[in-house]
């Protein structure tokens, strides 16, 4: 018991009669623009995260350790 193609066509015809084709076209283009804008923002966010990760990977590594409140370095241990 599903929805047949004829039922979907009747519902579509009622929607077109209620809103009109021009208004439906405007809604579709607005929705498409919103999706496009959202995707662009997601790409920018991913690019910023990648730049941040790349910048952090080039930072010098901290070779020191803290033992009971005293800071030591690998050079001092040798």
Secondary structure, DSSP 8 states (H G I E B T S, - for coil): ----HHHHHHHHHHHHHHH-HHHHHHHHHHHHHHHHHHHHHHHHHHHHHHHHHHHHHTS-----EEETTEEE-HHHH-
